[in-house]
């Protein structure tokens, strides 16, 4: 059994996540992995679980947060593509 890096639970079904930088982390749930590894939105502070948006080297959870923080480059980011149904 291995111990979760986030919560310390000693669990028989832990799993490893290897990062591009060479780090190896052990978790007992995806929830713990998200809390440890997911980036934080630089506007609202939530963990970015989906794709998010990167603007000028900063990470945001949505186009709204990107536009709120970076009034120039942030306005190039869109949450959806294509025409809205009319």
C-alpha positions in Angstrom: 0.0 0.0 0.0 1.1 3.6 -0.6 0.3 6.9 1.1 -1.5 9.7 -0.7 0.7 12.8 -1.1 -2.3 15.1 -0.4 -4.3 13.6 2.4 -2.0 11.0 3.8 -4.4 8.1 3.4 -2.7 4.7 3.3 -4.7 3.0 0.6 -4.3 -0.2 -1.5 -5.6 1.4 -4.7 -3.3 4.5 -5.0 -2.0 5.5 -8.3 1.0 7.5 -9.5 1.1 10.6 -11.6 4.4 11.5 -13.3 4.8 15.1 -14.4 6.8 16.5 -17.4 9.3 17.9 -15.0 10.1 14.4 -13.6 8.0 14.6 -10.4 6.2 11.5 -9.2 3.2 11.8 -7.0 1.0 9.2 -5.3 -2.7 9.8 -4.9 -5.7 7.8 -3.5 -8.3 9.8 -5.6 -8.6 12.2 -8.5 -9.8 14.7 -6.0 -6.5 14.7 -4.2 -4.6 14.8 -7.5 -6.5 17.9 -8.6 -5.9 19.6 -5.2 -2.2 19.0 -5.5 -1.5 19.4 -9.3 -4.2 21.6 -11.0 -3.3 25.2 -11.7 -5.1 28.0 -9.9 -7.0 30.7 -11.9 -5.1 33.9 -11.4 -8.4 35.9 -11.3 -10.9 34.0 -9.2 -8.6 31.5 -7.4 -10.4 28.2 -8.3 -8.6 25.1 -9.4 -8.6 24.7 -13.2 -9.9 21.2 -13.9 -10.8 21.7 -17.6 -8.8 23.3 -20.4 -8.7 26.8 -19.0 -6.9 29.6 -20.9 -3.3 30.8 -20.9 -2.8 34.5 -21.6 0.6 36.1 -21.5 1.9 33.1 -19.4 -0.8 33.3 -16.8 -3.6 30.7 -16.3 -7.3 31.4 -16.1 -10.3 29.1 -15.7 -12.4 30.9 -18.4 -12.3 33.6 -21.1 -14.3 35.8 -18.6 -11.5 35.6 -16.0 -8.8 36.1 -18.7 -10.6 39.3 -20.0 -11.1 40.6 -16.4 -7.3 40.4 -15.7 -5.8 41.2 -19.1 -7.8 43.8 -20.9 -5.6 43.6 -24.0 -4.7 40.0 -24.8 -7.6 38.6 -22.7 -10.1 39.8 -25.2 -8.7 37.5 -27.8 -9.8 34.5 -25.8 -13.3 33.0 -26.4 -15.2 30.4 -24.4 -17.0 29.1 -27.5 -16.5 29.0 -31.3 -19.0 29.5 -34.0 -22.3 31.2 -34.3 -24.9 31.2 -31.6 -28.3 29.6 -32.5 -30.7 32.2 -33.5 
